[in-house]
Amino acid sequence: MIKNDNKTVLICTVGGIAPVVSETLKMVQKKKNSSISTLVIVHTNSKEVISKKTANGKEIGLKGLKSFLKKRYPSLKIIQVDLEMPDILSREDNDKVLSTFISTLIEYKKYNQKVYVGIAGGRKTMSALALFAAYLIG
């Protein structure tokens, strides 16, 4: 349950290149002069998304992102929304993704929290659905 604490929320899509989320977080805070209190990361459960490594073994997937964010932003609340699918391949998958974004946005907006949506990461279909949901919800 989310309480009405007038905090600022950033909802981001993420795929195989998780650092795009930390860059989005940094830019929103700088451009909007706003401190993000909650980061919601929407992702598939693909192994590449969860635990991707560079050639030298550095973790750049979701696991590495969470570790980085906990060190860099210790007070940031991180919430993961697992789409419970490895990829978005069918019409049914797209319907589920859109429904997830709509319900996530409604959950935060109903408590009058300021919500930003970052669409740089993940499959373009995921980004497009996140943007559409944001347009619908406001």
Buried (B, 14 or more C-beta within 10 A) or exposed (E): EEEEEEBBBBBBBBBBBBBBBBEBBEEBBEEEEBEBBBBBBBBBEBEBBBEBEEEEEEBBBBBBBBEBBEEEBEEBEBBEBBBEBBBBEEEEBBEBBBEBBBEBBEBBBEBEBBBBBBBBBBBEBBBBBBBEBBEEBE
